Amino acid sequence: MQLIKVQIRGDCWEYFLLAFTLALVSFSCTGPIVGTLIVQAASVGGMAPVIGMLGFSLALALPFALFAAFPGWLNSLPKSGGWLNSVKVFLGFLELAFAFKFLSITDMVWGLHVLEREVFIAIWITIFGALGFYLMGKIRLPHDSPMEYLPVSRMMLGLLVFAFTIYMIPGLWGAPVNLISGFPPPSNYAESPHGVGNRASGAGGAGTASLSEDMHLGPQGIPAFDDYDKALAYAKQVNKPLLLDFTGKGCTNCRKMEDAVWSDPTVREMLANDFVLTSLYVDFRQELPEDEKYVSPVTGKKIRTVGNKWSDFQISRFQRNSQPHYVILGHDEEKLVEDRGYNTDIEAYIDWLKRGLKAFEERGE
């Protein structure tokens, strides 16, 4: 009987780690998409969830299916060489930058306050500054091929990276840096919420003096609640409609909405003065008291944290499990207008707010 020894080569482990990383990164943001489709399938049914899952799976499988069906395409790809090592290093810098993005999400979810906004932007300035010097040939790594001259394409890419690096620098002093909105932590998750050396408080007329009990300064300095029942009671007291903001500390699209839409002076003023904003974080990990924990009648899951509670509230009341998700309610807890999700059209958002206010006034609550 002959024993067959199987030796696993080192590059096999590399392929495994690459595939594992691809799967991990590819599926890190699928929860809101797949979750919404699953909730819709369980509550409404119909063909919409089927079409949604078909499109989702097709987008992931199509590249692999095409290369499997037409292997000759792989032979047409450029051969490896020194250029490929430069591409690997370039992508390595990008991977390092995105790694800090995922670390900042963990930092926000756990409330560690290590990678706050200024620290994150400073790290990105350092990473992309080093990438610019690498592209200009000022930094060389062990596997780089000798470079007798600097190609024009590489020089132009290096200048573009340097321009991007310089663009981020004012972000340390409170500049919006909209090109990377959604990637850094929000302005209210910072050592200096209004920029390094700027101690101004409030925004759009929403200063600390206007804060009532149980409120805090949310994104863009807008007063906000983080509890639905307290916000509803306050909305009845001041006779304003309730605007629910289902969000998450690790929600990139939520940060983009806050940076690109809520920063508009008209939107910021309306949210601060005409509505009672309630930001419900579905990934807030604070434990609920034992007497408030329960099993969801909709999903069957054990609701243990504050984030679980708001996520289950969103699913059971509005049949949605994606963020951002905006809902305008009257004092009877009924919707005044249609829900709204991720859309950076400022004029459309203003129109939606105005229609919500008009419906509230017409009801005479």
Secondary structure, DSSP 8 states (H G I E B T S, - for coil): ---------HHHHHHHHHHHHHHHHHTTT-HHHHHHHHHHHHHT-SSHHHHHHHHHHHHHHHHHHHHHH-THHHHTS---SHHHHHHHHHHHHHHHHHHHHHHHHHHHHHT--SS-HHHHHHHHHHHHHHHHHHHTTSS--TT----SS--HHHHHHHHHHHHHHHHHGGGGGT---GGGTTSS--TTSSSSTT-TT-----BTTB-GGG--TT-EE-GGG-EEES-HHHHHHHHHHHT--EEEEEE-TT-HHHHHHHHHTTTSHHHHHHHHHTSEEEEEETT---B--GGG-EE-TTT--EE-BHHHHHHHHHHHHHS---SSEEEEE-TTS-BSS--B-S---HHHHHHHHHHHHHHHHHHT-
